């Protein structure tokens, strides 16, 4: 699985990039048909509910999954987005098996 991480309007440090990559890599254990994962880390102007946005797009044969979360930290937003994708992957695999 190929992981692309883009930080938009800021420079992400190595610690954050490593954290995001480790979290996203765990999704490949759930579903081995993942071809590529794109992660977009953005800063928003809305400070009230958190200005850090993590968007994750997973490409697999015949299906693209996407999750976007906004929180006070990139780590928290990444955790939430990965959890949302975990649920989507589980649902997609059940559909494939005909459950």
CORTARA-V719788 format. One record per residue. RES is the residue in one small letter. PSI is psi in radians with two decimals (NA if undefined). OMEGA is omega in radians with two decimals (NA if undefined). NEAR is the number of other ideal C-beta (glycine too) atoms within 8 Angstrom. Layout:
# CORTARA-V719788
res=(RES RES)
psi=(PSI PSI)
omega=(OMEGA OMEGA)
near=(NEAR NEAR)
This chain:
# CORTARA-V719788
res=(x x x x x x x x x x x x x x x x x x x x x x x x x x x x x x x x x x x x x x x x x x x x x x x x x x x x x x x x x x x x x x x x x x x x x x x x x x x x x x x x x x x x x x x x x x x x x x x x x x x)
psi=(2.34 2.31 2.16 2.24 2.21 2.25 2.15 2.21 0.29 2.89 2.03 2.47 2.88 -0.62 -0.78 -0.78 -0.72 -0.75 -0.86 -0.77 -0.72 -0.73 -0.76 -0.65 -0.56 -0.45 -0.49 -0.37 -0.53 -0.68 1.88 -0.01 0.14 2.19 -0.87 2.57 2.26 2.29 2.26 2.13 2.12 2.67 2.39 2.85 -0.27 1.78 -0.25 -0.89 0.23 2.40 0.23 2.18 2.29 2.14 2.28 2.25 2.19 2.23 2.19 2.90 2.06 -0.03 2.37 2.21 2.53 2.47 2.47 2.29 2.53 2.17 -3.06 -0.31 2.71 -0.60 -0.79 -0.73 -0.70 -0.78 -0.80 -0.73 -0.72 -0.69 -0.72 -0.71 -0.61 -0.74 -0.73 -0.71 -0.77 -0.79 -0.72 -0.74 -0.64 -0.69 -0.74 -0.65 -0.22 0.53 NA)
omega=(3.13 -3.13 3.06 3.12 3.11 3.04 -3.03 3.13 3.03 3.09 -3.13 3.11 -3.06 -3.13 3.11 3.14 3.13 3.11 -3.11 -3.12 3.13 3.14 -3.10 3.12 -3.14 3.12 -3.14 3.07 3.12 -3.00 -3.02 3.14 3.13 -3.13 -3.05 3.08 3.08 3.13 3.09 3.09 -3.08 2.99 3.13 3.14 -3.08 -3.13 -3.04 3.14 -3.13 -3.08 3.13 -3.10 3.04 3.09 -3.11 3.12 -3.13 3.09 3.06 -3.10 3.07 -3.07 3.02 3.14 -3.07 3.04 3.11 -3.14 3.12 -3.10 -3.14 3.08 3.12 3.13 3.14 3.13 3.11 3.10 -3.12 -3.14 3.12 3.12 3.10 3.11 3.09 3.11 3.13 3.13 3.12 3.14 3.14 3.13 3.09 3.12 -3.14 -3.13 3.13 3.14 NA)
near=(8 6 10 8 10 8 9 8 5 7 4 9 6 5 6 11 10 8 10 14 10 8 10 13 9 9 14 9 4 9 10 4 6 12 8 10 14 9 15 11 15 10 8 9 4 8 5 4 4 13 10 15 13 16 11 16 11 13 9 11 5 3 6 7 11 8 12 9 12 11 11 6 8 12 8 12 15 16 9 12 14 14 8 10 13 10 8 10 13 9 8 11 10 8 8 6 6 4 4)
